[in-house]
């Protein structure tokens, strides 16, 4: 008997609601229009919204196309790196308090083709579609929250691991867009062009401020990001691999049920998570030596949790960034507001599973000294 489908009727919390009609048609065609009957209503909803998105996208190009093309992206963006469930969002929220940065919010990343013309109205009109807290943890969420930018180039270029989370039968095809090491050069170029276009749109909206960007897949793409922004800075946050694995399992068991368009086969989910974990860090450890001194800093989730203000001060010092003294009062107020935050708790892993994690994450245990 096949497993029951959770959140089958959900239409919210689905990033594809921001896709345009042309991109949606290409996505359906490259997946042979293979939508599981259980999700036909979800595909119909995306089809309807894609028509509206296409109309607004054309209007946006007419109104802002020349301004976006001429927008100057600050040459020193700050990228937050880290595997999923490693504390990247917490670090993102803290750094976003520094007003010298501009960051992408939830509305903008899921509406990359239209946000310059629609955000003012639609972020209020459709606020009910965004839950007050994230589905996989208790962190606050809204259209205005800092958000990972991966959704934007995913919708603009269709080259993203995230597309495979909607079409899991072809995950092997979309998996290559995690590092792009095995993807054709044209695919890497398309992703870079989409990422740059989104950065230009943010710069058109926010001016010359450096961008603060966070996306776990970028942990495996330092090489591509440095091709776009040679002077970029990077801060990487890591966490105990056992906890990351458990938290990632919960992520798959909460968020992804709202994005599937095909009935998933989750029989090898744990192995897939661990294989992806190894891929991410093989790429990161390969690319770190190419980053110039003073442009890379590494912190642990444990130290950020224990003393976030001191950790932020160390990041600013390691990356040779100014302005920490002015940021400190905002950090103190924000950290104080989190006193009642409740973290996820997990049942300890059994030994066979721990052994699999140790094998996949061996270099990480060694580099950061986590107890095996």
N, C-alpha and C positions, 0 to 999 in steps of 0.2 A: 504493500500500500504506500502510495506517495505521501510525503509529509504535507501537513496542512500549510496553507499559505497565510502568513500573518499580514495584517494591515492591507489586505487585498484591495479594499475599496478606497484606500487613501489616495487623494489627489494632491495633497499639500506636501511640502518638504521635498519637492522634486525639482532639481535644477533644470531639467529639460523644458520646464514651463517658460524659460527665457529664450528658447531657440527660435530662429526665424524659419519661415516656410521653406525657403530654398535649402537651407542646411538640414532641416528635418527630412525633406524628401531624399537628399543625398544619403543621410544616415539610414533611413528605411531601405533604400535601394542597396546599399552596401551590406545590409544584413538580410537581404532577400525578403523583406517585409515579414520576417518571422517573429510576429508578436504572439505570445501565448494567449489563448482565448480568455484566460482568467484576467488578463490585463488589457483587453480591447478597449474598455472604457477609459483607461489611463491614456492609451495612445490617442483616443478620440479627443480627450481634453487637450493633450499637447498639440494635436493638429489644429484645433480651434485657436488656441493661444498663439500658435506660430503665425497664423494669418495676421493677427493684430500686430505681432512683433515685426513682421515684414513691412507693414504699412508705416509703423513708427520709425523703423530703421531707415527707410527711404527718406522720410522727412528729416531725420537726424543728419543723414549724409548731406542733404541739400542745405541745411541750416548751419551745420558745424564741420562739414567735411574739410574745407580749406583751413579752418582754424586748427583742427586736429592734426592735419598733415604738417602744419607749420609749428606745432607745439614742440618745445624743447624739453626733453626729459632730463632731469638733473642727472649728471653722470655718476653720482655716487649713491645709488639706492642701497638700502640695508635689507638684506634677505635673512629671514629667520628660517633655519633648517632644523630638521628633526623628523624622525620616523613618526608616523601616526601614533597618537596616544602617549607622546613623550613630554607633553607640557608646552607645545608650541603655541597653543591658544592663550594660555596664561601669560607667557612671555610677550606675545603679540599685544595683548590688552595692556600690559604694563608699559611697553615701549610706545604704544599709541597715545599715551598721556603726554608725550613730548610733542608740543604743537609745531615744532619745526619740521616734523614729518607729515606727509600726506599718506593716508592708507585707504585701501579699497574696503567698502562695507558690503554687507550681505546683499543688499539690493543690486548694487553695481556689478558684482561678480556673476550673478545669475541673469542679468539683463545687460550684457556688455555692448549690444548693438543699439540700445535705446535709452540708456540711463540718463544721458545728458538732457533729453527732452521729457522723459516720463517720471523720473524719480520724485520730483516735487509733489506730484499728485498721487501716483500709484503706491508709493511707499506708505502713505496714509490709508489709501483706499483698501489695500490688500494686506494691511498689517495683521489682520486676523489669521492669515495663512501661516504665520511664523509662530511656533510655540515659544512661550516665555523662557523656556530652558531647553538646552540641547537634549536630543533624545538619548544620547549615550552617556550623559553625565548631568550635573546640576548647574552648569555654567549658563549665565544669562545669554539670551539670544534675541535679536531684533534685526530689522532691516538696517539699522544704523550701526550695528556691531562690527568691529573689525573682522574681516573674513579672508580666508585663503583665496588667492586669485586664480588657482588652477581651473576653477569652473569657467572663467572667462575665455582663456585660449581653447579650452575644451569645446565650448559652444561655437567659437569663431572658426576653429580649424578642424574639429572632430578628431584631432590627434591627442588622445589622452587615455591613460589607464581608466579614468572615471567613466568613460563611455562604455567600457567593458562591464562596469558594475550595473549598467542598465541592460546590456546585452551579454549576459554571462556565458552563453554558448560560444561566443567568439572572444572570450577573454584572452586567449592565447594571441590573437591578432592585436588587441589593444595593449597587451602587456609590454610589447616592444616600445611603446611610447613612454615608458617609465624612464629609461636611460637614453633611448634612441640609438644605442650602440649598434643594434642589429636592424635598425629601420633604414629605409632608403634616405639619401641625403635630402631629397625633395620634401619628405615628411618633416625632417628636422627643421628645414627652412620654413615650411608652412607654420609650424608651431612657433618658431622665433618671430615670424612676421605677426602672428596673432598676439603674442605676448607684448611685442613692441607697440602694436596698435592700441591695445588696452592701456599700456603705460602712457601713451600719448594722450588718450582720452582723459585719464586721470590728471595728467599735467595740464591739459586744457581747462579742466574744472578747478584745479587747486593751485595753479601757477607753478612757480619755479622751485617749490619745496621738494627735497629729496623724498622718494617713495619708500615707505616701510611695507615690505611684501613678505607674506608668510604662506608657504605651501609645502606640506610634507614631500610630495613628489620631487620638488626642487632639490631635495637632499641628494638625489641621484643625477642631478643635471648641472652641477657647478660649472662644468666645461662649457655648456651651451649658454649659461647665464653670463659667464665672463666674456664670451664672444659678443654678446649684446652690450654688456656694461663692464668694460675692462677695469674700471675703478670701483666696482661694487664692493661693499663690505658684507661679511657673513658672520652670523652668530649661530652656533649649533648647540642645541640642547639635547641631552641624552638621558635615558632613564633605565632602571633595572630591566634587563630583557625579559625576565619572567613576568613582571607586571605589565610590560608592553604587550606581550603575547595575550595575556588574559584580557586586557582592556580592548585589544583589537578584536578578539572574539565577541565581546559585548557590542562593539561598534557594528560588526556584521549582523548581529542578531537584533539590532534596533534600527539604525539608519537605513541600511540597504533594502529592507523590506518596502520602503517607500519609493524606491527608485527602479525596481525590477520591471522590465517589460517582457522578460522571458522567465519561465519557471526555472529556478536555480537548482543545480545539483550541488548540495553542500556536503557531500560525503567525504571530500578531501580538503575541507576548508582549512583545518589546522596546518596541513602540509603546505598549502598554497600561501598562507600567511608567512610561514617560516622561510619558504623559498624567496618570497618577495623581500623579506627582511634582509636576507643575505645579499640579494641583488643591490638593494639600496646602499648598504654599507661597503660593499666591494667598490661601488662607483665612488662613494664619498672618500674613502681612504685613498683611492687612486688619485683623486683630484685635489685633495687638500694641499699637497706640496706645490701645486701651481699657483696658489693664492699668495700674493705678496705679503710680506711681514706687516703687521698692523692692520690687516684687512680681514682677519679671521680670529674669532674668539669661541671658546667652547666652555659650556657650563653644564652642570647636572641639574635635573629636576629636583633632586633632594636638597641641594643648596638653595635653589630658587624658592622652594617651599619653606625652608627653614629661616632664611633671611633674604627676602626678595629685594630689599633696598640695598644691602651690601652687594648682592649679586649684580644688580643693575649698575652699581658704581664700578664694579670690576669690569663689566662689559664696556662701559664708556671709556674706562682707562685703557683696556686692551685694544679697542678700536680707534683710540685717539680722537674721540668725539668730545666736543665741548657742550656745556649747558646742563651738566648733571645737578649742580647746586640749585638751579631754578626749578628743576623737575622734582626734587626731593619732597617738597610739601604736598604735591599732587600724589606722589607715590604713597606717602604716609596716609593720606586720606583714603585712597583707594584700597590699600592693604587693610586698613581698619574696617572697611565695609565688608570684607570677606571673612570676618571672624566666625560667622555662623555657617560657613560653607561646609557641606557634607560631601566627602569624597566617596567614590565607589569602593566597595569592599569585595574581595574575591575569596572563594574557597581555595585552599592550597592545591597546587597541581600535583598529580600523582607522579611517581618517579619515572615511568616510561616517557611521559610528556616532558618532564624536566630534562631528560636526556636528549630529546629531540631539540629542545630550545638551546641547550648547551652546544650541541653540534652545529646548529645553524648560526648561532651568535658567538661562536668561540672567539673571533678577533675582538669583539666588543667587550666580552668579559675581560680579556687580556688588556685592552687599551685603557679601560676605565676602572678596572679593579673591582668589579662587582663579584660578590661571593658566588661561587658555582654551586 
